[in-house]
Amino acid sequence: MENEMFSISTEAKVGLFVLVALIILGYMSFRVGEYGFGLKKGYPVKVLFDNVTGLEKDASVQIAGVEVGRVEKISLRNGKALVILRILPSVKLEKDVEAKIKSYGILGDKYIDIVPGTKGEAYIMAGEDITRTEQQADIDKLLSELGYIAADVLEVTSSLKKVVGSAEGEANLRAIVENTRSITENLNRVITQNDEKLNLMIVNLGEASAEMRKAFAALNSVVEKIDGGEGTIGQLVENKDVFDNLNQTLVSIRDITDKINEGEGTIGKLINDEDTVDNLNASLKSLEKSMEGIDSYVSKADQFRTFLAYRGEYLFDGGDGKGYFDLTIRPNEDKFYILGLVADPRGKKTVKEYTTSADPGVTTRTEEWDKGALLFNVQIGKRFKNIALRGGLFESTGGVGVDYFAFDDNLQLTFEAFDFDNDKNAHLKAYAEYKLFKHIYLLAGWDDFISSEGNESPFAGFSIKFEDEDIKYLLGSVPIPN
């Protein structure tokens, strides 16, 4: 009887087991779904998004893939979505953190991803806002745009099908292929036939670059010599006595002007005496009337310009120097005359023809060189904007030349052709001249570059040019003997 009183039926045992299971399941659901009681003790942070489509309440808040909170509430504020996040108490967010809405995969659940801010910045307090956000991509908009793109692609493929799928389209494609094949065959034939010429051009370019390197090396050598005080220019640059003399001259001029300002001497009295000044003013007024008649003549005379120039060239192949001294007379802006002397290391060539008594029917022709003789330049030229044409005597032989000016005449490109002899190639010369300082120019080029006698040579050098005012100053500074 006692065993029957304490025995529990099978139905009661099953009911008790189900009750305990429901209690455990409810507790686990509460722990998992609500992230425990610790989350409720966290602090709230607000974020404003333009669009939170797909984001649900209780969504995860993560930093670097680690959950640090949950979405507590989603509401509307001034047309935007206000999301309140509940952050774990142990997690501190800097003021400049950035909140993004992301998803697990393309169609997965949405969650909030927080990018950490700058270390050392102040932290966001409970109830404050995260100001930096990044909007999520609108999947519906992307799908709509993909639909438009697909429609355009279908339209293009349909058009291509109409063009290419017809018999006319196939014929056109066949013609295009044939034309392409013909063009490639012609190009291949042209390249094959001119292979030797192309190789020769490449070799010539290599030789020209080597010669230019030699020219620049020689120019560097000249500059180094000038820096070392060698030669006339080097001594002028390095000689300290020249600058000391200039300083003394300036001091003397300043003393003279001070005395004139104080009224000392004849000039000082002339300038500071009021009666003298009045008489000078009356004389100047009478002279002013006389000068009006010659103003037009002076304006024409102002156009008349004179230039003196020296040009020195160093021929690299021969190791010799070649000098030019030119006087250029320009009566107006577009016309000029050149008179010059040329000192060539080969001298002046003289051709003689004679017959001998042994063979009177044969004329013998010889060439003689007078190394001490000077050559002459006598040329007339006309300028058309940036191009000037010249003709006349070039180094005592007939020829022509063309000059191209650029960069406000600071750069001059010149080509000359002269000495047209039936028994040899003409003398061709090309060079470039660049203005380095006010009167100093640097130049480099190639002289007689198609010579049949082996006289071709690259060269480099410099030139010095003076105009009217410079010439007047130089002539005025020359002392006149008593």
SETOR-561621 format. One record per residue (C-alpha): chain; residue number from 1; residue in three letters; x, y, z. Coordinates in steps of 0.05 Angstrom, whole numbers, plus 5000, padded with zeros to 4 digits. Layout:
! SETOR-561621
<node "A",NUM,"ALA",<X,Y,Z>>
...
END
This chain:
! SETOR-561621
<node "A",1,"MET",<5000,5000,5000>>
<node "A",2,"GLU",<5057,5046,5016>>
<node "A",3,"ASN",<5090,5035,4948>>
<node "A",4,"GLU",<5025,5052,4914>>
<node "A",5,"MET",<5019,5117,4953>>
<node "A",6,"PHE",<5090,5144,4931>>
<node "A",7,"SER",<5088,5118,4860>>
<node "A",8,"ILE",<5080,5171,4804>>
<node "A",9,"SER",<5043,5154,4742>>
<node "A",10,"THR",<5076,5156,4674>>
<node "A",11,"GLU",<5032,5214,4652>>
<node "A",12,"ALA",<5055,5255,4711>>
<node "A",13,"LYS",<5128,5241,4695>>
<node "A",14,"VAL",<5120,5264,4623>>
<node "A",15,"GLY",<5085,5327,4644>>
<node "A",16,"LEU",<5139,5344,4694>>
<node "A",17,"PHE",<5194,5333,4641>>
<node "A",18,"VAL",<5158,5378,4591>>
<node "A",19,"LEU",<5151,5433,4643>>
<node "A",20,"VAL",<5225,5432,4661>>
<node "A",21,"ALA",<5244,5432,4587>>
<node "A",22,"LEU",<5199,5492,4574>>
<node "A",23,"ILE",<5231,5530,4632>>
<node "A",24,"ILE",<5302,5515,4607>>
<node "A",25,"LEU",<5283,5533,4534>>
<node "A",26,"GLY",<5252,5599,4556>>
<node "A",27,"TYR",<5313,5617,4597>>
<node "A",28,"MET",<5361,5600,4539>>
<node "A",29,"SER",<5318,5639,4489>>
<node "A",30,"PHE",<5319,5699,4534>>
<node "A",31,"ARG",<5395,5694,4542>>
<node "A",32,"VAL",<5408,5685,4467>>
<node "A",33,"GLY",<5355,5732,4440>>
<node "A",34,"GLU",<5367,5789,4488>>
<node "A",35,"TYR",<5443,5779,4492>>
<node "A",36,"GLY",<5438,5772,4567>>
<node "A",37,"PHE",<5427,5823,4620>>
<node "A",38,"GLY",<5494,5857,4605>>
<node "A",39,"LEU",<5467,5889,4542>>
<node "A",40,"LYS",<5409,5921,4578>>
<node "A",41,"LYS",<5461,5953,4622>>
<node "A",42,"GLY",<5497,5984,4562>>
<node "A",43,"TYR",<5491,6056,4539>>
<node "A",44,"PRO",<5449,6082,4480>>
<node "A",45,"VAL",<5479,6117,4419>>
<node "A",46,"LYS",<5438,6150,4363>>
<node "A",47,"VAL",<5452,6147,4288>>
<node "A",48,"LEU",<5415,6181,4230>>
<node "A",49,"PHE",<5410,6145,4162>>
<node "A",50,"ASP",<5376,6166,4098>>
<node "A",51,"ASN",<5351,6095,4086>>
<node "A",52,"VAL",<5351,6033,4131>>
<node "A",53,"THR",<5313,5986,4086>>
<node "A",54,"GLY",<5322,5914,4111>>
<node "A",55,"LEU",<5350,5934,4179>>
<node "A",56,"GLU",<5309,5903,4236>>
<node "A",57,"LYS",<5304,5916,4310>>
<node "A",58,"ASP",<5353,5874,4351>>
<node "A",59,"ALA",<5401,5871,4291>>
<node "A",60,"SER",<5474,5862,4309>>
<node "A",61,"VAL",<5523,5920,4319>>
<node "A",62,"GLN",<5595,5899,4303>>
<node "A",63,"ILE",<5667,5926,4304>>
<node "A",64,"ALA",<5716,5887,4261>>
<node "A",65,"GLY",<5667,5828,4259>>
<node "A",66,"VAL",<5658,5825,4335>>
<node "A",67,"GLU",<5589,5840,4363>>
<node "A",68,"VAL",<5589,5900,4411>>
<node "A",69,"GLY",<5515,5916,4415>>
<node "A",70,"ARG",<5446,5911,4384>>
<node "A",71,"VAL",<5395,5956,4349>>
<node "A",72,"GLU",<5347,5977,4404>>
<node "A",73,"LYS",<5298,6021,4366>>
<node "A",74,"ILE",<5284,6048,4296>>
<node "A",75,"SER",<5241,6111,4287>>
<node "A",76,"LEU",<5232,6171,4241>>
<node "A",77,"ARG",<5262,6240,4252>>
<node "A",78,"ASN",<5254,6297,4201>>
<node "A",79,"GLY",<5247,6250,4142>>
<node "A",80,"LYS",<5307,6207,4162>>
<node "A",81,"ALA",<5314,6141,4199>>
<node "A",82,"LEU",<5335,6148,4272>>
<node "A",83,"VAL",<5369,6085,4297>>
<node "A",84,"ILE",<5384,6077,4371>>
<node "A",85,"LEU",<5441,6029,4387>>
<node "A",86,"ARG",<5453,5995,4454>>
<node "A",87,"ILE",<5529,5988,4462>>
<node "A",88,"LEU",<5562,5943,4514>>
<node "A",89,"PRO",<5589,5982,4574>>
<node "A",90,"SER",<5660,5957,4562>>
<node "A",91,"VAL",<5663,5985,4491>>
<node "A",92,"LYS",<5683,6058,4482>>
<node "A",93,"LEU",<5669,6094,4416>>
<node "A",94,"GLU",<5711,6154,4393>>
<node "A",95,"LYS",<5678,6218,4370>>
<node "A",96,"ASP",<5699,6206,4297>>
<node "A",97,"VAL",<5675,6134,4289>>
<node "A",98,"GLU",<5635,6118,4225>>
<node "A",99,"ALA",<5572,6075,4222>>
<node "A",100,"LYS",<5554,6034,4160>>
<node "A",101,"ILE",<5495,5988,4143>>
<node "A",102,"LYS",<5520,5922,4115>>
<node "A",103,"SER",<5491,5854,4100>>
<node "A",104,"TYR",<5513,5782,4106>>
<node "A",105,"GLY",<5522,5768,4032>>
<node "A",106,"ILE",<5479,5798,3977>>
<node "A",107,"LEU",<5411,5778,4006>>
<node "A",108,"GLY",<5431,5765,4078>>
<node "A",109,"ASP",<5408,5801,4141>>
<node "A",110,"LYS",<5428,5873,4154>>
<node "A",111,"TYR",<5473,5895,4211>>
<node "A",112,"ILE",<5510,5958,4234>>
<node "A",113,"ASP",<5585,5960,4223>>
<node "A",114,"ILE",<5625,6012,4262>>
<node "A",115,"VAL",<5693,6035,4238>>
<node "A",116,"PRO",<5737,6056,4297>>
<node "A",117,"GLY",<5759,6128,4301>>
<node "A",118,"THR",<5824,6162,4320>>
<node "A",119,"LYS",<5858,6137,4382>>
<node "A",120,"GLY",<5863,6190,4436>>
<node "A",121,"GLU",<5800,6227,4414>>
<node "A",122,"ALA",<5743,6239,4464>>
<node "A",123,"TYR",<5691,6185,4471>>
<node "A",124,"ILE",<5617,6188,4454>>
<node "A",125,"MET",<5574,6193,4517>>
<node "A",126,"ALA",<5507,6159,4529>>
<node "A",127,"GLY",<5452,6189,4485>>
<node "A",128,"GLU",<5499,6226,4438>>
<node "A",129,"ASP",<5500,6218,4362>>
<node "A",130,"ILE",<5548,6184,4314>>
<node "A",131,"THR",<5557,6240,4262>>
<node "A",132,"ARG",<5595,6201,4208>>
<node "A",133,"THR",<5554,6151,4168>>
<node "A",134,"GLU",<5559,6115,4102>>
<node "A",135,"GLN",<5496,6099,4064>>
<node "A",136,"GLN",<5482,6029,4039>>
<node "A",137,"ALA",<5472,6013,3966>>
<node "A",138,"ASP",<5400,6013,3944>>
<node "A",139,"ILE",<5390,5942,3916>>
<node "A",140,"ASP",<5323,5961,3884>>
<node "A",141,"LYS",<5356,6019,3847>>
<node "A",142,"LEU",<5413,5975,3825>>
<node "A",143,"LEU",<5366,5921,3799>>
<node "A",144,"SER",<5326,5975,3762>>
<node "A",145,"GLU",<5389,6002,3729>>
<node "A",146,"LEU",<5410,5931,3711>>
<node "A",147,"GLY",<5342,5923,3678>>
<node "A",148,"TYR",<5354,5985,3636>>
<node "A",149,"ILE",<5423,5961,3617>>
<node "A",150,"ALA",<5397,5892,3598>>
<node "A",151,"ALA",<5344,5925,3553>>
<node "A",152,"ASP",<5399,5967,3519>>
<node "A",153,"VAL",<5441,5905,3508>>
<node "A",154,"LEU",<5383,5868,3478>>
<node "A",155,"GLU",<5370,5927,3431>>
<node "A",156,"VAL",<5443,5929,3410>>
<node "A",157,"THR",<5446,5854,3398>>
<node "A",158,"SER",<5381,5857,3358>>
<node "A",159,"SER",<5411,5912,3314>>
<node "A",160,"LEU",<5475,5872,3305>>
<node "A",161,"LYS",<5434,5811,3287>>
<node "A",162,"LYS",<5397,5851,3233>>
<node "A",163,"VAL",<5463,5878,3205>>
<node "A",164,"VAL",<5507,5817,3210>>
<node "A",165,"GLY",<5455,5762,3202>>
<node "A",166,"SER",<5434,5783,3131>>
<node "A",167,"ALA",<5470,5764,3068>>
<node "A",168,"GLU",<5492,5836,3058>>
<node "A",169,"GLY",<5521,5838,3128>>
<node "A",170,"GLU",<5560,5774,3117>>
<node "A",171,"ALA",<5587,5803,3051>>
<node "A",172,"ASN",<5608,5867,3087>>
<node "A",173,"LEU",<5644,5828,3142>>
<node "A",174,"ARG",<5679,5786,3090>>
<node "A",175,"ALA",<5701,5849,3053>>
<node "A",176,"ILE",<5727,5879,3118>>
<node "A",177,"VAL",<5768,5816,3133>>
<node "A",178,"GLU",<5796,5816,3063>>
<node "A",179,"ASN",<5815,5889,3067>>
<node "A",180,"THR",<5849,5878,3134>>
<node "A",181,"ARG",<5888,5820,3106>>
<node "A",182,"SER",<5909,5861,3045>>
<node "A",183,"ILE",<5932,5920,3089>>
<node "A",184,"THR",<5974,5874,3134>>
<node "A",185,"GLU",<6006,5841,3073>>
<node "A",186,"ASN",<6023,5909,3043>>
<node "A",187,"LEU",<6052,5934,3109>>
<node "A",188,"ASN",<6093,5871,3115>>
<node "A",189,"ARG",<6120,5879,3044>>
<node "A",190,"VAL",<6138,5953,3055>>
<node "A",191,"ILE",<6174,5937,3120>>
<node "A",192,"THR",<6212,5879,3088>>
<node "A",193,"GLN",<6233,5920,3027>>
<node "A",194,"ASN",<6257,5979,3070>>
<node "A",195,"ASP",<6289,5939,3125>>
<node "A",196,"GLU",<6359,5959,3105>>
<node "A",197,"LYS",<6341,6032,3099>>
<node "A",198,"LEU",<6309,6032,3168>>
<node "A",199,"ASN",<6371,5999,3197>>
<node "A",200,"LEU",<6414,6051,3163>>
<node "A",201,"MET",<6371,6108,3192>>
<node "A",202,"ILE",<6378,6078,3261>>
<node "A",203,"VAL",<6454,6073,3253>>
<node "A",204,"ASN",<6457,6146,3229>>
<node "A",205,"LEU",<6415,6169,3288>>
<node "A",206,"GLY",<6463,6132,3335>>
<node "A",207,"GLU",<6523,6166,3303>>
<node "A",208,"ALA",<6489,6234,3306>>
<node "A",209,"SER",<6474,6224,3380>>
<node "A",210,"ALA",<6546,6204,3393>>
<node "A",211,"GLU",<6570,6267,3358>>
<node "A",212,"MET",<6522,6310,3399>>
<node "A",213,"ARG",<6549,6278,3463>>
<node "A",214,"LYS",<6619,6297,3440>>
<node "A",215,"ALA",<6595,6368,3427>>
<node "A",216,"PHE",<6565,6375,3496>>
<node "A",217,"ALA",<6627,6345,3527>>
<node "A",218,"ALA",<6669,6397,3492>>
<node "A",219,"LEU",<6621,6452,3514>>
<node "A",220,"ASN",<6627,6428,3586>>
<node "A",221,"SER",<6702,6430,3579>>
<node "A",222,"VAL",<6698,6503,3556>>
<node "A",223,"VAL",<6653,6520,3615>>
<node "A",224,"GLU",<6701,6486,3664>>
<node "A",225,"LYS",<6759,6526,3635>>
<node "A",226,"ILE",<6720,6590,3644>>
<node "A",227,"ASP",<6703,6571,3716>>
<node "A",228,"GLY",<6777,6556,3727>>
<node "A",229,"GLY",<6796,6626,3703>>
<node "A",230,"GLU",<6828,6604,3637>>
<node "A",231,"GLY",<6824,6647,3575>>
<node "A",232,"THR",<6800,6718,3568>>
<node "A",233,"ILE",<6729,6706,3593>>
<node "A",234,"GLY",<6754,6664,3651>>
<node "A",235,"GLN",<6803,6717,3673>>
<node "A",236,"LEU",<6748,6770,3668>>
<node "A",237,"VAL",<6702,6728,3712>>
<node "A",238,"GLU",<6754,6707,3763>>
<node "A",239,"ASN",<6796,6771,3767>>
<node "A",240,"LYS",<6778,6806,3831>>
<node "A",241,"ASP",<6816,6870,3812>>
<node "A",242,"VAL",<6765,6885,3757>>
<node "A",243,"PHE",<6708,6886,3807>>
<node "A",244,"ASP",<6749,6927,3857>>
<node "A",245,"ASN",<6762,6979,3802>>
<node "A",246,"LEU",<6688,6982,3787>>
<node "A",247,"ASN",<6671,6993,3860>>
<node "A",248,"GLN",<6722,7050,3864>>
<node "A",249,"THR",<6693,7081,3802>>
<node "A",250,"LEU",<6622,7080,3831>>
<node "A",251,"VAL",<6648,7112,3895>>
<node "A",252,"SER",<6681,7168,3854>>
<node "A",253,"ILE",<6617,7180,3815>>
<node "A",254,"ARG",<6577,7185,3880>>
<node "A",255,"ASP",<6626,7237,3907>>
<node "A",256,"ILE",<6619,7278,3844>>
<node "A",257,"THR",<6543,7277,3846>>
<node "A",258,"ASP",<6544,7298,3920>>
<node "A",259,"LYS",<6587,7358,3903>>
<node "A",260,"ILE",<6541,7377,3845>>
<node "A",261,"ASN",<6480,7374,3891>>
<node "A",262,"GLU",<6516,7419,3941>>
<node "A",263,"GLY",<6529,7471,3886>>
<node "A",264,"GLU",<6604,7462,3883>>
<node "A",265,"GLY",<6641,7470,3817>>
<node "A",266,"THR",<6617,7498,3751>>
<node "A",267,"ILE",<6564,7445,3740>>
<node "A",268,"GLY",<6538,7451,3811>>
<node "A",269,"LYS",<6530,7527,3804>>
<node "A",270,"LEU",<6498,7518,3736>>
<node "A",271,"ILE",<6445,7471,3764>>
<node "A",272,"ASN",<6431,7506,3830>>
<node "A",273,"ASP",<6432,7579,3806>>
<node "A",274,"GLU",<6359,7600,3792>>
<node "A",275,"ASP",<6379,7654,3741>>
<node "A",276,"THR",<6418,7603,3701>>
<node "A",277,"VAL",<6359,7555,3703>>
<node "A",278,"ASP",<6311,7609,3678>>
<node "A",279,"ASN",<6358,7626,3620>>
<node "A",280,"LEU",<6364,7553,3602>>
<node "A",281,"ASN",<6289,7544,3602>>
<node "A",282,"ALA",<6281,7603,3554>>
<node "A",283,"SER",<6334,7573,3509>>
<node "A",284,"LEU",<6300,7505,3510>>
<node "A",285,"LYS",<6233,7535,3490>>
<node "A",286,"SER",<6265,7567,3428>>
<node "A",287,"LEU",<6299,7501,3412>>
<node "A",288,"GLU",<6234,7463,3420>>
<node "A",289,"LYS",<6204,7500,3361>>
<node "A",290,"SER",<6265,7485,3319>>
<node "A",291,"MET",<6262,7412,3337>>
<node "A",292,"GLU",<6190,7403,3314>>
<node "A",293,"GLY",<6212,7407,3241>>
<node "A",294,"ILE",<6259,7348,3247>>
<node "A",295,"ASP",<6215,7301,3289>>
<node "A",296,"SER",<6193,7263,3227>>
<node "A",297,"TYR",<6266,7254,3206>>
<node "A",298,"VAL",<6285,7230,3276>>
<node "A",299,"SER",<6229,7178,3276>>
<node "A",300,"LYS",<6255,7150,3211>>
<node "A",301,"ALA",<6326,7152,3236>>
<node "A",302,"ASP",<6305,7112,3298>>
<node "A",303,"GLN",<6289,7054,3253>>
<node "A",304,"PHE",<6360,7052,3226>>
<node "A",305,"ARG",<6399,7001,3268>>
<node "A",306,"THR",<6470,6976,3266>>
<node "A",307,"PHE",<6497,6912,3296>>
<node "A",308,"LEU",<6568,6886,3307>>
<node "A",309,"ALA",<6578,6812,3321>>
<node "A",310,"TYR",<6635,6763,3331>>
<node "A",311,"ARG",<6623,6688,3325>>
<node "A",312,"GLY",<6674,6635,3343>>
<node "A",313,"GLU",<6665,6562,3324>>
<node "A",314,"TYR",<6706,6501,3346>>
<node "A",315,"LEU",<6708,6445,3294>>
<node "A",316,"PHE",<6711,6379,3331>>
<node "A",317,"ASP",<6737,6336,3274>>
<node "A",318,"GLY",<6794,6381,3253>>
<node "A",319,"GLY",<6808,6411,3322>>
<node "A",320,"ASP",<6811,6481,3291>>
<node "A",321,"GLY",<6774,6545,3305>>
<node "A",322,"LYS",<6734,6587,3255>>
<node "A",323,"GLY",<6719,6660,3267>>
<node "A",324,"TYR",<6667,6709,3238>>
<node "A",325,"PHE",<6664,6785,3245>>
<node "A",326,"ASP",<6599,6814,3217>>
<node "A",327,"LEU",<6571,6885,3210>>
<node "A",328,"THR",<6495,6884,3201>>
<node "A",329,"ILE",<6460,6947,3176>>
<node "A",330,"ARG",<6384,6948,3183>>
<node "A",331,"PRO",<6351,7009,3150>>
<node "A",332,"ASN",<6282,6986,3172>>
<node "A",333,"GLU",<6248,6929,3209>>
<node "A",334,"ASP",<6245,6879,3151>>
<node "A",335,"LYS",<6307,6893,3110>>
<node "A",336,"PHE",<6381,6885,3127>>
<node "A",337,"TYR",<6451,6881,3098>>
<node "A",338,"ILE",<6510,6840,3123>>
<node "A",339,"LEU",<6584,6856,3113>>
<node "A",340,"GLY",<6633,6808,3144>>
<node "A",341,"LEU",<6701,6775,3148>>
<node "A",342,"VAL",<6713,6701,3157>>
<node "A",343,"ALA",<6777,6669,3184>>
<node "A",344,"ASP",<6776,6596,3160>>
<node "A",345,"PRO",<6833,6549,3183>>
<node "A",346,"ARG",<6836,6522,3111>>
<node "A",347,"GLY",<6843,6591,3083>>
<node "A",348,"LYS",<6820,6614,3014>>
<node "A",349,"LYS",<6815,6566,2956>>
<node "A",350,"THR",<6841,6586,2888>>
<node "A",351,"VAL",<6828,6544,2826>>
<node "A",352,"LYS",<6878,6548,2768>>
<node "A",353,"GLU",<6873,6516,2699>>
<node "A",354,"TYR",<6932,6508,2652>>
<node "A",355,"THR",<6956,6468,2593>>
<node "A",356,"THR",<7025,6439,2580>>
<node "A",357,"SER",<7066,6439,2516>>
<node "A",358,"ALA",<7071,6364,2520>>
<node "A",359,"ASP",<6996,6355,2516>>
<node "A",360,"PRO",<6964,6421,2493>>
<node "A",361,"GLY",<6895,6391,2484>>
<node "A",362,"VAL",<6888,6373,2558>>
<node "A",363,"THR",<6870,6426,2611>>
<node "A",364,"THR",<6896,6412,2680>>
<node "A",365,"ARG",<6856,6440,2740>>
<node "A",366,"THR",<6890,6450,2807>>
<node "A",367,"GLU",<6866,6478,2874>>
<node "A",368,"GLU",<6911,6519,2919>>
<node "A",369,"TRP",<6895,6542,2991>>
<node "A",370,"ASP",<6921,6607,3019>>
<node "A",371,"LYS",<6916,6595,3095>>
<node "A",372,"GLY",<6929,6668,3112>>
<node "A",373,"ALA",<6874,6696,3067>>
<node "A",374,"LEU",<6808,6722,3094>>
<node "A",375,"LEU",<6740,6705,3065>>
<node "A",376,"PHE",<6683,6755,3056>>
<node "A",377,"ASN",<6608,6757,3071>>
<node "A",378,"VAL",<6567,6807,3031>>
<node "A",379,"GLN",<6492,6792,3037>>
<node "A",380,"ILE",<6425,6824,3031>>
<node "A",381,"GLY",<6364,6798,3069>>
<node "A",382,"LYS",<6291,6809,3083>>
<node "A",383,"ARG",<6250,6785,3143>>
<node "A",384,"PHE",<6179,6759,3140>>
<node "A",385,"LYS",<6153,6755,3213>>
<node "A",386,"ASN",<6195,6698,3243>>
<node "A",387,"ILE",<6232,6678,3179>>
<node "A",388,"ALA",<6289,6716,3145>>
<node "A",389,"LEU",<6317,6700,3076>>
<node "A",390,"ARG",<6388,6719,3055>>
<node "A",391,"GLY",<6428,6718,2991>>
<node "A",392,"GLY",<6497,6740,2967>>
<node "A",393,"LEU",<6568,6721,2983>>
<node "A",394,"PHE",<6579,6667,3036>>
<node "A",395,"GLU",<6653,6658,3052>>
<node "A",396,"SER",<6671,6690,2985>>
<node "A",397,"THR",<6624,6644,2945>>
<node "A",398,"GLY",<6552,6653,2922>>
<node "A",399,"GLY",<6497,6624,2965>>
<node "A",400,"VAL",<6432,6631,3002>>
<node "A",401,"GLY",<6410,6625,3074>>
<node "A",402,"VAL",<6347,6622,3116>>
<node "A",403,"ASP",<6338,6640,3190>>
<node "A",404,"TYR",<6280,6621,3236>>
<node "A",405,"PHE",<6270,6661,3301>>
<node "A",406,"ALA",<6232,6636,3362>>
<node "A",407,"PHE",<6221,6656,3436>>
<node "A",408,"ASP",<6224,6731,3423>>
<node "A",409,"ASP",<6287,6723,3379>>
<node "A",410,"ASN",<6325,6688,3436>>
<node "A",411,"LEU",<6331,6625,3393>>
<node "A",412,"GLN",<6355,6626,3320>>
<node "A",413,"LEU",<6356,6565,3274>>
<node "A",414,"THR",<6399,6576,3211>>
<node "A",415,"PHE",<6411,6537,3146>>
<node "A",416,"GLU",<6461,6561,3093>>
<node "A",417,"ALA",<6479,6533,3025>>
<node "A",418,"PHE",<6538,6561,2983>>
<node "A",419,"ASP",<6599,6543,2942>>
<node "A",420,"PHE",<6560,6508,2887>>
<node "A",421,"ASP",<6616,6473,2849>>
<node "A",422,"ASN",<6601,6424,2793>>
<node "A",423,"ASP",<6659,6379,2814>>
<node "A",424,"LYS",<6637,6370,2887>>
<node "A",425,"ASN",<6577,6376,2933>>
<node "A",426,"ALA",<6553,6444,2956>>
<node "A",427,"HIS",<6574,6470,3024>>
<node "A",428,"LEU",<6514,6461,3070>>
<node "A",429,"LYS",<6514,6487,3142>>
<node "A",430,"ALA",<6461,6484,3196>>
<node "A",431,"TYR",<6465,6508,3268>>
<node "A",432,"ALA",<6424,6535,3327>>
<node "A",433,"GLU",<6441,6597,3367>>
<node "A",434,"TYR",<6412,6612,3436>>
<node "A",435,"LYS",<6417,6676,3476>>
<node "A",436,"LEU",<6449,6661,3543>>
<node "A",437,"PHE",<6460,6731,3570>>
<node "A",438,"LYS",<6449,6801,3543>>
<node "A",439,"HIS",<6506,6800,3493>>
<node "A",440,"ILE",<6529,6727,3498>>
<node "A",441,"TYR",<6500,6671,3454>>
<node "A",442,"LEU",<6516,6596,3452>>
<node "A",443,"LEU",<6514,6558,3386>>
<node "A",444,"ALA",<6522,6487,3360>>
<node "A",445,"GLY",<6513,6455,3292>>
<node "A",446,"TRP",<6543,6416,3233>>
<node "A",447,"ASP",<6588,6447,3180>>
<node "A",448,"ASP",<6593,6421,3108>>
<node "A",449,"PHE",<6553,6359,3128>>
<node "A",450,"ILE",<6549,6330,3057>>
<node "A",451,"SER",<6621,6345,3039>>
<node "A",452,"SER",<6651,6301,2985>>
<node "A",453,"GLU",<6721,6320,3008>>
<node "A",454,"GLY",<6716,6297,3081>>
<node "A",455,"ASN",<6709,6367,3110>>
<node "A",456,"GLU",<6644,6354,3149>>
<node "A",457,"SER",<6649,6368,3224>>
<node "A",458,"PRO",<6603,6383,3282>>
<node "A",459,"PHE",<6620,6447,3319>>
<node "A",460,"ALA",<6602,6488,3380>>
<node "A",461,"GLY",<6619,6558,3401>>
<node "A",462,"PHE",<6594,6626,3423>>
<node "A",463,"SER",<6580,6694,3394>>
<node "A",464,"ILE",<6581,6765,3422>>
<node "A",465,"LYS",<6533,6817,3393>>
<node "A",466,"PHE",<6528,6893,3404>>
<node "A",467,"GLU",<6474,6941,3381>>
<node "A",468,"ASP",<6475,7017,3367>>
<node "A",469,"GLU",<6472,7039,3440>>
<node "A",470,"ASP",<6526,6989,3460>>
<node "A",471,"ILE",<6571,7012,3403>>
<node "A",472,"LYS",<6562,7085,3423>>
<node "A",473,"TYR",<6580,7068,3495>>
<node "A",474,"LEU",<6641,7029,3474>>
<node "A",475,"LEU",<6665,7084,3427>>
<node "A",476,"GLY",<6650,7137,3478>>
<node "A",477,"SER",<6692,7102,3531>>
<node "A",478,"VAL",<6754,7098,3486>>
<node "A",479,"PRO",<6803,7153,3508>>
<node "A",480,"ILE",<6822,7204,3455>>
<node "A",481,"PRO",<6897,7220,3454>>
<node "A",482,"ASN",<6916,7294,3460>>
END
